C-alpha cells in the first residue's frame, strides 16, 4: 500500500516498490544503475516495480509503472541479454534496449501513447504489439485493444528568429504554426543534461515567455502537440543566462508611488561592474510586451515618449563592458497621472511697493517657472520668470486681478505641466506704501 509521502532531495536513493509523485509545477529526474535517465514531468506518478543489477556485467533490468502523467526516457544501450527497460502504462507496455522516447499514461479521455525520438520501442498489450521506430508514435486507448496504427510525429516547429530573443532575460520565443498542431510544449533544460527540466509551458499560441531562469548554458526544446495529446519532434536552441552584473538598487519612483507626470524620472544605484543600465516599463507585471526598453550609461532616465495615465511596472538591469546583461531587479508598480500640480499658493504679501508670491516647494534640486497674466490665457504674460526658490517678488505691481500659474522643472531640465491658473486680487498702488506692515491679499480660487 501507499505510505506517507516525503519530500525528495537530490541524491536520494530509491528502491523497489517506492512511488514518486510530482506536483503541478515540479519535475524530477531519476538515474538508474546503467546511467539511463527518466524525467518525470509535472502532475505525474511513477512506481518502481523492479530494479535489478547483475554483478559487474553491466546488465540492468528495470521495470517501471507510469500510473499518471508523462515521462521522458533516455535509455543506455543494453549490455547483455538480460538487460531490459520497461515502462507499464495503464493500457500498454513499452520496452526497449536503448533509445530515447516519451510515454504518456493518458488523461482527459486520451489513451496512453508512446513517442519515439531515437531508436525503436516495442509497444503492446494482450491484444497485440507494435514496433515503433524513430519519428513515430502509437496510441493505445484501451488495454483491450491493440495499439493504434503508427503515426508520424509532428515536425519540429521553426523558430521565428526575428521575434525570438533568448538572452538576456526575459526569454521570448516565437515560432511558425505547425499543421495539425492543437498546441505546443516548451521546455527549458540544461544544455549538458537535457533530461533535467528547469521550466516548462504548455501553450495553444505560437509564443512563450520565460521571465526567471537559473544561470548557465540552457537549451530550449519546442515541440508541437496534436489534438490527441501526441507530442512531436523537438526544435532545439542553446542560450546563456547570466547573473552578472547584478541588478542595481532602485531609488525612485518608490514602490506603488503615484507620480504626477507622463515622463517620470527613474533613478537607481551605481553597480561597480556595470557600464550601462537597461530600463524596462510595461503595463503588465510579466513584461510580456514592454512599452519602454531604454539603455543609458547614467543612473537615471526618463522615457523618450510620454506614457498615458495608468498603472505601470518598471525594473532595471545592469550591462557590463562586454555588452552582457544581467538579471532584471525587483519589479515595482507605479501609477502615472497627468493632473496639473497644485502649487498650493500661499496668501501673497504686499509691503514697501513690492508683492511677494510663495508656493509649495518641490523635490530637492527642482527649479520653478512662474507666470502672471492679466487675462488668464497667458498669451502675453506680464511676468515669465524661472527661479531657484519657491517664491517671486514683484516691484510696483498693477492693481486689479492677476492670474498665476507655476511649472516645476527637474534638475535635468524636464519641465512638467503648468499648474491650473489661480487668480489674485490686487489693491491700488498706494496700498503698497512705505509702511512696514504687510497687507494680506485674498486668493480667488
C-alpha positions in Angstrom: 0.0 0.0 0.0 0.9 3.6 -0.4 2.7 5.0 2.7 3.3 8.6 3.8 4.8 10.9 1.1 8.1 12.5 1.9 10.0 15.3 0.1 12.7 14.1 -2.3 16.2 15.5 -2.2 18.8 15.5 -4.8 20.9 12.4 -4.3 18.2 10.3 -2.6 18.5 6.5 -3.2 15.1 4.9 -4.3 14.3 1.3 -4.0 11.8 -1.3 -5.4 8.2 -0.6 -4.6 8.6 3.1 -4.0 6.4 5.7 -5.7 7.4 9.1 -6.9 4.9 11.9 -7.4 5.3 15.4 -8.8 3.2 18.5 -8.2 1.6 20.8 -10.7 4.8 22.8 -11.2 7.5 20.3 -10.5 9.6 17.6 -12.2 12.2 15.1 -11.1 15.0 13.2 -13.0 15.9 9.6 -11.9 19.1 7.9 -12.8 19.4 4.1 -12.9 22.4 1.8 -12.3 23.3 1.8 -16.0 23.1 5.7 -16.3 19.8 5.5 -18.0 17.6 8.5 -17.0 13.9 9.2 -16.7 12.4 12.6 -16.4 9.0 12.6 -14.6 7.0 15.6 -15.6 4.6 17.7 -13.6 1.4 16.1 -12.3 2.8 12.6 -12.7 3.1 9.4 -10.6 5.6 6.6 -11.1 6.1 3.3 -9.3 9.4 1.5 -9.2 8.4 -2.2 -9.8 11.7 -3.9 -10.5 15.3 -2.7 -10.2 17.9 -5.4 -10.8 21.7 -5.2 -11.5 23.7 -8.3 -12.4 27.0 -8.1 -10.6 29.8 -6.5 -12.7 28.3 -7.5 -16.1 26.7 -4.1 -16.6 23.3 -5.7 -17.3 20.4 -4.0 -15.7 16.7 -5.0 -15.6 14.4 -2.0 -14.9 10.6 -2.1 -14.8 8.5 0.9 -14.0 4.8 1.7 -13.8 3.6 5.1 -15.0 0.3 5.5 -13.2 -0.3 9.1 -14.1 1.2 11.9 -16.3 4.2 11.7 -18.6 7.8 10.6 -18.6 10.7 11.1 -21.0 13.4 8.4 -21.1 17.0 8.3 -22.3 18.0 4.6 -22.1 21.6 3.4 -22.2 22.0 0.7 -24.9 21.7 -2.8 -23.5 24.9 -4.6 -22.4 23.7 -8.2 -22.3 20.7 -10.4 -23.0 19.2 -9.8 -19.5 19.2 -6.0 -19.9 15.7 -4.5 -20.2 14.0 -1.2 -19.7 10.2 -1.5 -19.5 7.5 1.1 -18.7 4.0 -0.1 -18.0 1.2 2.4 -18.7 -2.5 1.8 -17.9 -3.2 0.4 -21.4 0.1 -0.7 -22.9 3.7 -1.6 -22.1 6.8 0.0 -23.8 10.0 -2.0 -23.7 13.4 -1.0 -25.1 17.1 -2.0 -25.1 18.4 1.6 -25.6 16.7 4.6 -27.1 15.1 8.0 -26.4 11.3 8.0 -26.1 8.4 9.5 -24.3 5.4 7.8 -22.6 2.1 9.2 -21.6 -0.3 7.4 -19.2 -3.2 9.1 -20.8 -5.6 11.6 -19.3 -8.7 13.7 -20.0 -10.2 10.9 -22.2 -6.9 10.3 -24.1 -5.4 6.9 -24.1 -1.7 6.1 -23.4 0.8 7.0 -26.1 4.4 6.2 -26.9 6.5 8.7 -28.9 10.0 7.6 -30.2 12.7 10.2 -30.7 15.6 7.9 -31.2 15.9 4.1 -31.8 12.9 1.7 -31.6 10.4 0.8 -28.9 8.2 -2.3 -28.7 4.7 -1.3 -27.5 2.0 -3.9 -26.7 -0.7 -5.4 -24.5 -2.8 -8.6 -24.5 -4.4 -7.5 -27.8 -1.2 -7.1 -29.9 2.1 -5.5 -30.5 3.6 -2.6 -32.5 7.2 -1.8 -33.2 7.5 2.0 -33.1 10.6 3.5 -34.9 12.3 6.9 -34.8 9.9 9.7 -35.6 6.8 7.6 -35.0 4.1 7.2 -32.3 1.3 4.9 -31.3 -1.7 5.4 -29.1 -3.4 2.8 -27.0 -6.9 4.0 -25.9 -7.7 0.7 -24.1 -5.9 -2.3 -22.6 -8.3 -4.5 -24.6 -7.4 -3.0 -28.0 -4.2 -3.4 -30.0 -2.0 -0.3 -30.1 -3.2 2.0 -32.9 -1.5 2.1 -36.3 1.7 4.1 -36.4 1.6 7.8 -37.0 4.3 10.3 -37.8 5.3 12.7 -35.1 4.5 16.3 -35.9 7.6 18.1 -37.4 9.7 20.3 -35.2 8.4 23.9 -35.3 10.6 26.6 -36.9 11.6 29.4 -34.6 10.8 32.9 -35.8 14.3 34.4 -35.3 13.1 37.9 -35.9 10.7 37.7 -32.9 12.7 35.4 -30.7 15.2 36.7 -28.1 16.6 34.2 -25.6 19.2 36.4 -23.9 19.2 38.5 -21.9 16.1 37.5 -19.8 13.2 37.5 -20.2 13.5 34.8 -22.9 10.8 35.3 -25.5 10.1 32.8 -28.2 8.0 32.9 -31.3 7.6 30.2 -34.0 5.6 29.4 -37.1 2.4 27.3 -36.6 2.6 23.6 -37.4 -0.1 22.0 -39.5 -2.1 19.6 -37.3 -0.9 21.1 -34.0 -3.5 21.8 -31.3 -0.9 23.3 -29.0 2.8 23.4 -28.2 5.1 22.2 -25.4 8.1 24.4 -24.5 10.7 23.1 -22.1 13.9 24.7 -20.7 16.6 22.2 -19.8 20.3 22.3 -19.0 22.3 22.0 -22.2 24.7 19.5 -20.7 21.9 17.5 -19.1 18.8 17.8 -21.3 16.8 15.4 -19.1 16.9 17.9 -16.2 13.8 20.0 -16.7 14.1 23.6 -15.4 10.9 25.2 -16.7 8.0 24.3 -19.0 4.9 25.7 -20.5 2.0 24.3 -22.5 0.6 26.9 -24.9 -2.1 27.0 -27.5 -0.4 30.1 -29.0 2.9 30.3 -31.0 4.7 32.5 -28.4 6.1 31.9 -25.0 8.0 33.9 -22.3 10.3 32.8 -19.5 11.0 35.5 -17.1 13.2 33.8 -14.5 15.6 31.0 -15.2 18.8 29.8 -13.4 22.2 31.0 -14.6 24.1 28.7 -17.0 24.1 27.3 -20.5 20.5 26.3 -21.2 18.6 24.7 -24.0 15.0 25.4 -25.2 13.1 22.4 -26.5 10.0 23.2 -28.6 7.5 20.7 -30.0 4.0 20.6 -31.5 1.2 18.6 -29.8 -1.6 17.0 -31.7 -5.3 17.1 -30.7 -4.8 13.5 -29.3 -2.0 14.7 -27.0 0.8 13.2 -29.0 4.0 15.3 -28.8 6.2 15.8 -31.9 9.8 16.3 -32.7 11.9 19.0 -30.9 13.3 22.2 -32.1 16.4 22.9 -30.1 18.4 26.1 -29.4 21.1 26.8 -26.7 21.4 30.1 -24.9 23.2 31.5 -21.9 21.6 33.1 -18.8 23.9 35.4 -16.9 23.5 36.5 -13.3 26.3 39.1 -13.5 26.5 42.1 -13.3 23.9 42.3 -10.5 20.8 44.5 -10.9 21.0 48.0 -9.3 19.1 49.1 -6.3 16.1 51.2 -7.3 15.8 54.7 -5.8 12.7 56.3 -7.3 9.8 56.2 -8.0 9.2 54.4 -4.8 7.0 51.2 -4.6 3.4 51.9 -5.7 4.1 55.7 -5.9 1.6 57.9 -7.7 3.6 60.2 -10.0 2.1 63.3 -11.5 4.0 63.1 -14.8 3.7 61.2 -18.1 7.5 61.2 -18.4 8.7 60.4 -14.8 12.3 60.3 -13.9 13.6 56.8 -12.9 16.7 56.5 -10.6 18.8 53.6 -9.3 22.1 53.0 -7.7 25.5 52.5 -9.3 26.8 48.9 -9.8 30.6 48.8 -9.7 31.0 46.3 -12.6 28.2 47.9 -14.7 29.0 50.0 -17.8 25.3 50.7 -18.6 21.8 50.1 -17.3 18.6 48.9 -19.1 15.2 50.3 -18.0 12.0 48.4 -18.8 8.5 49.7 -18.4 5.4 47.5 -19.0 1.6 47.6 -18.4 1.8 44.0 -17.0 4.0 42.6 -14.2 5.2 39.8 -16.5 6.6 42.2 -19.1 5.2 40.2 -21.9 5.2 43.3 -24.2 7.4 46.0 -22.7 6.3 49.5 -23.6 9.8 51.0 -22.9 13.2 49.4 -23.1 16.0 52.0 -23.0 19.7 51.9 -22.3 21.7 54.5 -20.5 25.2 54.9 -19.1 23.7 57.1 -16.3 21.8 56.1 -13.2 18.7 57.9 -14.1 16.5 58.1 -17.2 13.2 59.4 -18.5 11.1 57.6 -21.1 11.7 59.1 -24.6 8.0 59.3 -25.2 5.1 60.2 -22.8 3.1 57.4 -21.3 -0.7 57.7 -20.9 -2.0 57.9 -17.4 -2.4 54.5 -15.8 -0.7 51.7 -13.8 2.7 50.5 -14.9 5.6 48.3 -13.8 9.3 49.0 -14.1 12.6 47.3 -13.4 16.3 47.8 -14.2 19.2 45.5 -15.2 22.9 46.1 -15.5 25.1 45.6 -18.5 28.9 45.0 -18.4 31.6 46.4 -20.6 31.3 43.5 -23.0 27.6 44.1 -23.5 26.4 41.2 -21.4 23.3 41.9 -19.5 22.5 40.5 -16.0 19.1 39.8 -14.5 16.5 42.4 -14.0 16.0 43.6 -10.5 12.8 43.9 -8.5 9.6 44.8 -10.3 8.0 47.9 -8.9 4.5 49.2 -9.6 3.7 52.9 -10.1 0.7 55.0 -11.2 1.0 57.9 -13.6 -1.4 60.8 -13.7 -1.5 64.0 -15.8 -3.4 66.1 -13.3 -1.7 69.5 -13.1 0.3 70.1 -10.0 -1.4 72.2 -7.4 1.4 74.6 -6.2 -0.6 75.4 -3.0 -0.1 79.2 -3.3 0.2 81.0 0.0 -1.5 84.3 0.5 0.6 87.0 -1.2 2.4 89.6 0.9 2.4 93.3 -0.1 4.8 95.9 1.5 7.1 98.7 0.6 6.0 98.8 -3.0 6.6 95.1 -3.6 4.4 92.0 -3.9 5.8 88.5 -2.9 4.2 85.3 -4.0 5.1 81.9 -2.4 4.1 78.3 -3.2 4.8 74.8 -2.1 8.4 73.6 -2.6 9.1 70.7 -4.9 11.7 67.9 -4.8 15.3 68.8 -3.9 17.1 70.3 -7.0 13.9 71.4 -8.7 13.5 74.9 -10.1 10.3 76.8 -10.9 8.8 78.8 -13.7 6.2 81.3 -12.6 3.9 83.3 -14.9 1.5 86.2 -14.2 -1.1 87.2 -16.7 -3.9 89.8 -16.8 -6.4 87.9 -18.9 -5.7 84.4 -17.9 -4.8 83.0 -21.3 -1.0 83.6 -20.8 -0.6 84.5 -24.4 1.4 87.6 -23.4 2.2 87.1 -19.7 3.2 90.2 -17.6 5.8 88.1 -15.9 7.6 84.9 -17.1 10.5 84.0 -14.8 12.5 81.0 -13.7 13.6 81.0 -10.0 15.5 78.6 -7.8 13.3 79.1 -4.7 9.5 78.7 -4.5 8.8 82.4 -4.4 9.0 85.5 -6.6 8.9 89.3 -5.7 7.5 92.0 -8.0 8.0 95.7 -7.8 5.1 98.1 -8.1 2.5 95.6 -9.4 -0.6 96.7 -11.1 -3.9 96.9 -9.2 -6.9 94.7 -10.2 -6.8 90.9 -10.8 -3.9 88.8 -11.9 -3.7 85.1 -12.9 -0.8 83.0 -11.6 0.5 79.5 -12.6 3.6 77.6 -11.7 5.7 75.0 -13.5 8.1 72.6 -11.8 11.4 72.0 -13.6 13.6 69.0 -12.7 17.3 69.2 -12.3 17.8 67.5 -15.7 15.8 70.2 -17.4 12.5 68.3 -17.8 9.6 70.7 -17.3 6.2 69.3 -16.1 2.9 70.8 -17.0 1.8 74.2 -15.6 -0.5 74.2 -12.7 -4.1 75.3 -13.0 -4.2 79.1 -13.0 -5.2 80.8 -9.8 -6.5 84.4 -9.5 -5.4 87.0 -7.0 -7.0 90.4 -6.5 -4.5 93.3 -6.1 -5.2 96.7 -4.3 -4.3 100.0 -5.8 -0.6 101.0 -5.9 -1.0 103.4 -3.0 -1.8 100.4 -0.8 1.9 99.3 -1.2 3.1 102.4 0.8 6.3 102.7 2.7 4.7 101.3 5.9 6.4 98.3 7.4 3.3 96.3 7.8 2.3 93.7 5.2 -1.1 93.8 3.6 -2.8 90.4 3.3 -4.4 89.8 -0.1 -7.0 87.2 -0.8 -6.8 84.4 -3.4 -9.9 84.0 -5.5 -9.6 80.3 -6.3 
